[in-house]
Amino acid sequence: MHITMLGTGAAFPDPDRAQSGILLTLTNGRHYLFDCGAGITHNMVRANVNPAEVPFVFLTHLHHDHCCDFPLFAITGWMWSRKGAPIVVGPKGTKHFCSHLFEGGAFDTDFRARSFYPARKTNLEAVRPDVRECSPGLAYEDEHVRITCDWVEHIPREVSECFGVRVEAEGKVLAFSGDTAPCESMVKLAQDADYLMHECTFPEAFIEHRKKSGVGIFAHTSPTELGIIAKRANVKNLVATHFGHFESTNAVIKRASTAHVPVELMGPHLMDDVVRDIRKNYSGSLRLAHDLMRIDI
C-alpha cells in the first residue's frame, strides 16, 4: 500500500500547497481519503487517481481547510460515474454539512442542471453521501481496514469536535492527527505506529505570536512538541505536514499574514529549524511533507 500526500498546507490559500488531504491506497487498489481541503480533487487527478473511484472520506473536523473541496470531489465523482454513495465519516455536524450542499443546498442549481441528463438522473446516489457521524472508538471497519478515532484538542468541542485517527490495514498501523495541540489521545492513537502523519502548522515563535495576537487559532503542535509526541508514541516513521505558510515567500501571503504571524521571520530557512527542533527528541525516520509526495509502505 501507499500514501499520497494530496495537500500539505493549512488555512491560507498557498500557491505551493493544497490544503489538508491524505490518500491511503491499499495493495488491492482501494482508496481511503482523510480530509478534503481546497485543491485535493485537482491533486488527486494529478496523482492519477479518479475521484469516482474513492469511496470513503474521513473528515477530521469541519474547518474549511479540511472539508471545503468535498463538494467538488462529490460532484466530480458524479460526473465521472461514481458507483454508489460516497461514505463520509466525521464529527457531529457532518450530516448538517453534507445535507446543505446538493439537493436544496448551495449547489442545488448545479444538481438540478446535471440531473436533467439520464446518465446523472439514474445515479443520484453519487451526490447523496452515506454520512456516519463518529464518536471516540471504532469509527469505521470493512474487510480491508479498521479505523479508530479519538478527540484531539484544537477548537472548543461544543463548536466542532476534532478527531485524530488510527488506521490498521495490511498488517500496518498508520495515524493521522488532523489539527491539534499536543494531547495524550494522539500519543495513544499513534502508539507503535508504522507511520504518523502529524500536523506541524507553526514553529514555536509563531504559535506564541498567535496566542498574543488574538486573530486566529493557536492550538497547534510545534516541531519540538511533535518530536516529543513521536518519541513517546514510539512511531517508526514520522511525516510532518499541514504547514501554515510560515516558509512562504509569496508577497500576497506575506501581506495577508501581518496580523497573524511574525512576518519578518518567515522564509524557507524555517524548514531547517523544523527539522532541528523535531530532532531534539525524535531520532527515527522523518519526512517533511510536500504535495503529491508518495510514501510506499
N, C-alpha and C positions, 0 to 999 in steps of 0.2 A: 504494500500500500504506500501511498504518498500523500503529502500535504502540499497544497498550493496556497501561498500567502497572497490572496487576491487583493487585499487592502491593508496597508500598514500605517495609515495616518490617523488623525484624530478629527476634531470637530471643524477646524478651519478648512475651507477648500484649498488644497495644496496641489500645484501642478505636477509635483513629483510623487505624490502618494494618493491613492484612493483611500476612502475611509474603511472602517473595520470590516474584515471578511476573511474567513479561513475555510478552505475547502478540503475535506478529507475524501480521498478516493481509495476504495479498497481494491485488492488484487482482482476481484471479480468485476470491477468497473463501476460499482455502485458508489454514488456520491452523497455526502452529507455536508451541508453548508452551515457554518456558525457565524452569525451576524451578516447583515446585508446593508452596509452603508453605501454612500454615494460612490459610483464608479465600479461597484462589484460586478454588475452584469456585463459591462464592457470588458473588464479584465477576465471574466470567466470565458468570454468568447476568444479573447486574445490567448488564453491558455488552452484553446481548442476543446472547450467543454460547452456542450449545448445546454442552455438553461432549462430546456424542456426535459432534459434527462437527469435533472437534480430534483429528487422527490421529497427532500427533507430540509427544513431550515430550523435552526435553533436561534432565537433572539435572546441575547443575554440580558438586555434591558431596552427600554424604549426611547433612549436618547437618539436624536435624528441620525447621528453618525454611525449608528448600529442597525438602523432599520429603514432609512428613507429610500433606499433603492428597491425595497421589496415590491412596490407596485410595478416598476419596470421589469423586474425579474419575473413576476407572475404573468404580466401581460405578454412579455416576450415568449414565455413558455406556452401561453395560449395560442399565440400566432404561429408558433413552431410545433404545434400539435402535441402538446403535453398529454400524456395518458394518465388520467386520474387527477384527483385534487392534490395539490402540494400539502404535505404535512408541515404544520408550523407549531413549534413548541416554544413557549415563552412565559414570561411572568404575568401576573394579573394585569389586565388591561390589553393583552394581546388580542383577545376576541373583539373588544371595542375598536382597536386599531384596524384590524382586518375588515370588520363589518362596515366601516365607513370609507372604504376605498373604491369598490367596484359598483355593483348594482345599488343605485340610490345614493352612492357616495361621491367622493371627489372626482372619480373617473367614470361617472355614470354616462356621460356623453360618449366617451370612448367605448364603454361597454355596449351601449345601445347601437352605436355605429358598426362595431365589429360583429356583434351578434346577429346582424341582419343577414350575414352570409352563412349559407348552410353548413360549411365546414366548422365555423365557430359556434353556430347555434347548437350543433349536436355535441359540443364539447365544453359546455358552460362550467362544468365542474373544475376545469383548469383554473378558473378565477373565482372559485368558491372554496377557499382553503379549509382544510381539516385542521382546525385550531385546537390545541390542547394546552391549557394553562397549567403550569407545573408548580410544585412545591418542593422544598428540600427533600432529597431522597432520590428514588428512581424516577427519572423524567421520561425515559423512552427506552424501549427494548424491542428488537426484532431478531431474526435469525442470524444477523450479521454483527450487530453492535449492541452494547449496553451503555446507556448514558445516565449518569447520576449528576445531581447538581446540589448546590447549597448557596445560601445567601452570602454575598460579599458586601463590602462597605464602600459605597460610592455616593449615592444620594439617599435622602431620607426614605425609608421603606414605605411610608404612607404616601409618598409621591410616586415612587416606582420601585418595585423590587428589582434587585440586580443579582444576577447569578454568575457563579463560576461553574465549570463543568469538568467532569472526568469521563473519558471515553475509553471503553475496553473493546478492542477489536483485533482479530487475528493474533491473539496472544500478546498484544502490546497494550500499553496504557498511555493515553495522551491526556493532557489537562490544558484548559484554556481559561484565563482569568476573567474575560470580559474587562470591565473597568472597575478598579478597586483601590482603596488604600490597603496597606498591609493588614492581613487579618488571619486568624487561626484557621478559618474554614478553607482558605486557599491552600494553606500548608497541608491540610488533611486531604483535600482533593488531589493534590499533586504528589502525595507520598509515593516514593519509589517509581515515579512515572518515567517512561522512556523518553518522553518529550513534554516539556512545559512551555506553552506559548503564553507569555505574560506581558501585560501592559507595562510600559516604561515611558509614560507620557511626558514627564518633565524631569530635568535634573533637580537636585535638592534646592538650589537657589531660586529656581523658577516656581517651585511649589511654595516656598516661603513667601515669595513676592505675591503670589495669588492669595495666600492667606490674609495678607495685609490689604490688598487692593479692593477686595470685595466685588470683583467683576465676574467671577466665574468659580466653578468647582475646583477645589484643591485636593479632593480625596482621591489621590493617585499614588502610585508607587514609584519612589525614586530609584535610581540604579543601585545605590548602596543597599536600600531595603530589599530590592529584588534579589541581590546576591545572597542576603540572609535567608530569604524565603526558599530559594533554590537549594541552598545548603541544608537547611532544616528538613526540607522535604526529600532530600537525597535523590534529586532528579538526575537522570543520566545526561540529558541534553536540554539546554535552555535556549529558547528563542525569544529575544526581547522585541516587542512590537508596539504598535499604537503610539507612534512618536508624534508629539504635539508641536510640530513646525519649529521647534527650537533651533534646528540646524539649517533652517531655510535662509537663502539669500535673496528671495523674491521681494522686490520693492513693495508690491501691494500688501503682501503678508506682513512685512515689517511695519508699514504704516498702520495697518489694522491692529497690530499687536501692542501698540504703545501702552494702552491701559491694562493689558493682560499679562505681559511678561517683561523682564528687563531686556529690552531690545538691544541695548549696547553689548550684551553678552551673546547674542545669537550668532550662529555660524556653524559650518561643518566640523570645525575643530571640537565641538562639544561631543561628537560621537566617540572621539578618543577618550574623553572624560567618562562617558557612559561605560565603556569597557573597563577602564581603570577602576571605577567605583564598584562595578559588579564583581570584579576580580578581588576586591578586598576580602570577600567572604566566600566566593564560589570559584572552584578550580576546575569544574567539569567542562564539557563541550559547550561552547557559547556561539550563537549567531545573532547578528543584528538583522532583523527582517527588512526586506525591500519588496515592493510589489512584484508579483509573479515568481518570487523565489519558490523553487520546488525542493522539497525535502523527502527523499526516499527513505523508507523505514524498513 
